[in-house]
Amino acid sequence: MPDSLTRAIRWDTVVGALLLVLLLLSFSFVDGFGNALNLSFLIGNTLPIALIALPMTLLVVAGEIDLSVASTAGLSGAVMGKLWNEGMAIETIIPLCLLLGLVCGLVNGLLVTRLGLPSLAVTIGTLAAYRGIAQIVLGSDAVTDFPTQYLDFAAGRIGNTFVPQAFPAFLVLLAVAVVVLHATPFGRSLFAVGASEEAARFAGIRVKRAKLTLFLATGLMASLTGVFWALHYASARYDNATGLELSVVAAVLLGGVDFDGGKGTLGGAIAGVFLLGALQNVMSLLNVSAQSQIVVTGVLLVVSVLGPRVGRQISVARAARRAVSAPPPSLRSPS
């Protein structure tokens, strides 16, 4: 198969094409999909997934994962609501919530890098722990009276367009993440770590430091997402963002990031994020139940893990057939 054709059918390219097809079909056949208000809802509701997907992509490329991100976001929102109720200024609360996210990421990172524990097990444990702390902090209360200008930024649109006010800020973060992963020595080292941690160490890469940095970044972005969630939906509760980790992981893997590490692009991950967000939006417009939407998300998660693996097996089998069918060197005609 020609190299150009191989590149054209890469998994992340396929996901981008599926997103384009879904958008075209939705604009054509789904009532209400194309109006400015719905498109604003689609982007705004997808932004929490997209924000966490940025560091999560780097983390999965390095061969790790963080399933506590939704609980970190919920804890950040709970602390935000608690401190606001106690009269603290919102300008002071937000930096404190971001610092809390760094602490949560530090706990995860130290347990993985210093104690050698698997990130899957560690973050399942902290998923429960951080959510429990959030419930202790805020209880069953819901805090809704945040400053109007912050609510408008998180939920408002730019003029009469469908573009949320927060979307340009996300694009800046996306650009930073793309540069870090695909255009810096640190980003290239993450692919090396994910492909072979032992080989990366022999190459002089400080594996533990790189992974700890990624856990810190993931915790920070999860806490920022918790703040955004509380302002976007005008409600800080301990159970904010419950289940968001499933959507984040499904979207990242759907975008072609290899669960075993070493492969993936941020472009593919973001295409997966918005493919999942658009699909959920369409299902809501078609009155598909929330339970059925969860089933679809789960199926996509399985497909996103299975699809690239099947593709690799097909490529390996094709290469083996070519090697078998090629004539031995002694029988080839001289050049």
N, C-alpha and C positions, 0 to 999 in steps of 0.2 A: 504493500500500500504506500503511495507517495507520502513524503513527510508533510507536505502542505495539507493533504487530506486528513492525515492523522491529527494534526494540530486543530483542524476545523471541527473535528468531532470529539475534542476533549470534553470531559464531563462538565466543566464550568461553562464552556461555550454552549453546550446543550441546555443547561439551566437558563442561561441568558436568552436563548431562543424560545424556550418554554414560557419565560416571563413575557416576552414580546407577544407571543401567540395568545396567551391568556388575556393580556391587556386589550388586544385587538378584538377578541371575541367578546370580552366584557363590555367594551364600548359599543359594540354592535348589537348585542342581544340581551344585556342585563339592564332592566329599567332602573334609572337613578344612578347607575355607576359613574357616568361621566359628568355629573353636576359638580360644581366647585366645592360644595359643602361635603359631599361624600368623599371626594378625592382628598380634601383636607383631613377628614377623619381617618382615611386609609393611611396617609403618611404619618399623621400624629400618633395613631395607635401602633404603627410599626416602629416608630423611633426608639421606644424602650428596648425592643429586640435588637435593633441595629446598633444602638450605643454599646450594649454589652458584647455584641458579636465582634466588634473591633478588636478588643484585647483577647477575646476567646479564640479568635482565629489564630493569633500568634501563639497562644498557649497550646492549642491542639496541634499546630505545626511542630511545636517543640516536643510533642508526645505526651502532654499532660491535659488535664481537664479540670474545670471547677464547676461543680453542681450546686454550690452554695450561693451563686450570684443572686438568685431571686430572694433568698432569705436575707442576704446582705442589703439588698434594695429595700426589703420590708423593714429591716431594723433601722436603716437610715431614715426612712419615712416616719417610723414610730418615734425616734429620737427627735426628729424635726417637729412633729406635732407636740411632743411633751415639752420641749424647750419653748415653743411658741406659746403654749398655754401658761407657762411660767413667766411670760413677759419679756423674753430675750428678743433682741432685734434679729430680723431675718438675715441681715447681712453678716451677723455673727454666727447664726445657726448653720448656714450652708457650709462655710469652711470647716466647722466642727463635724458636720456629717461626712464631709469628704475625708477628714482625718480618721474618723471612725472606719470608713471603708478601707483605708490603708492598713489600719490595725487588723481588720478581719482578713485582708489579703496576706498580711504578715504572718498571722497565725497559720493559715493554710500553707503558705510557702515554707515556713520553718518546719512544720510537721513533715512535709514532703522532702525537702532538701537536706535537712539536718538529721532527721530520724529515719529517712529512707522509706517512709510509708507510701503506699500507692495513693495517687491523688484522687482516684475514684472513691476509694473507701474513706479517705480523710474528709472530702468535701460532702459526701453523703452525711457524715457525722455532724459537720459544722452546719450543713443545711438545716438539720433539726435544732441544733443548739442556737443558732442565730435567730431562728424564727421563735423559739421559746423565749429568748431574751427580749425580743420585740414585744411579745405579749406581756411580759412582766413590766416592761417600761410603760406601755400605753394602755394595757388592758383591752377592754372592748370598746373604748371611746373612739370617736371619729372626729378629727379636727378639720374644720372646713373654712375658717375665716382668715385665710392668708391674704396678704396685700394684693390689691387688684392688679397692680402693674406686673407682678410676678405671675399671677394667674393668666393674664392676657398674653404674656410672653410664651408661656407653656402651652396654651390652648388656642391662641388667636392666630389670625391669618395676616399676611402682608397685604394690606389694602383690600381690594376686591378679588384678589387672586385666590387660587386654591393652595398656595404655598404657606405652610405654617411658619410663624415667626422664628421658631427654634430650628428650622431646617438648615438655614445657612451656617449656623454654628456647628451642626452635625457634619456638614460638608467640609468644614475646616478640620474637624477631628478625623474625618475619613482621609483627607489628604495627608495629614500627619502620619496616620497609621500606614498608608500605602507607601510613603517614602521610607518609613522605618523598616517595614518588612521587605520591600523589594528593591531598595536603593541604598542600603547601609550595610556595613560589615556585621553589625549586630543582627540584622534581619537575616542575612545569609547564614550566620552562625546558627540561627534557630532551625533552619532546614537541615543543617548538618547534625544538630543535636537530635532532632526527630528521626532522622534516617538511621543514625547509629551513635548512641550516647558515648560508647567506649571509644569509637574512632574520633569523635569530637574532642574528647579529653586528650587523646594522643596528639591531636592537631593544635593543642594549646588553648582550646576554648574553655572558659570558666563556666562549666555547665550549671553548677549549683547557683552561682550568682545570676546567670541569665534566667533560670527558672524562677528564682525568688523575685526578680524584677517583674516578670510577667504576672505572678500572683499579686504583687502589689498593684500593678496597673489594672488588673481585673477587679480587684476589690475597690479601687478608686472609682472605676467606671460604673461598677454596680451601685455604689453609694450615690453617685451623680444621677444614675437612672432612678434611684429611689426618690431623690428630691424632685426630679422631673415628673415622675409618676404622680406624686402627691399634689403637685401644682397643676399638672395637666388634667387630672380628674377631680381636682379641688377637694381632695379627701386624703388625710393621713390616717392610716389604720395599720395595725400590726400585720394583717394578712394581705397588704398590698403586694402585688406582683406574684402571688402564689401561682406556681406552675410555669412561671416565665422561663425557668431554666430549660424545660422541655422544648419550648419554641426556639430558644437560642441555639441549643445543640442541634436540633433538627435542621434549622436554617443553615448553620455553618457547615454541617456535614452534607446537606443537600447541595450546597454550593461547590462541592468537590474537594473539601479539605479532608485529607485522609485521617481517619480516627487513630491510626497507628503512628501518625506523625510523619514529617519529612516532605509532605506534598500539600499544595493548596495555594490559592490566591485570594486576596481580599476582594477582588472584583467578583469572583465566583461566590464568595461568602455573602456579599451584599446583594447579589442577584438572588441567591437563595432566600435571604431575609425578605426581600420585597415580593418574591414569588409566593412565599408562605403568607405574607401579609395580604397580598391581593386575593389569594385564594380564600382566606378567612373572611375577607370583606365581601366577596361574591357570595359565599355560602350564607352570610348573614342577610344579605339582600334577598336571597332566595328562601329565607326562613328555615334554613337548615339548623337543627337543634345544636346547642353548645356541646352536648355529649358526642354527637356525630362529628363535629369539628375536631374534637380531641382525638377521635378515632382516626380521622384523616391525617392529623399531625403525626400520630404514632406510625401509621403506615408509611408516610413520607420519610420518617426517621429510619425505618427498616430499609426502604428503597435506597436512601442516600448512602447507607453503609454497604448494601449489597451491590448496588449498581457499579461503582468504580472497581470493586473487587472482581466482579464478573468480567468487566471490560479488560482488566489486567490479565485475567486467565485466558481470555480469548486472544490477546496480543501475544502472550507467551506461547500458546498453542500454535498460532500462525507462524511465529518465528521458528519454532521447532520443526514445523512442516517444511519451511523454506530451507532450513539447514539439512534436513534429510533428503530433500529433492535436489539439492545442489550437487553437481558432479564433483568428485574428488579432484584435488589440484593436478594430479598426474594426467587426468583426462581432458583438462581444459585446453583449448587451443592457445598457442602462444600469441601474445599481443604484438 
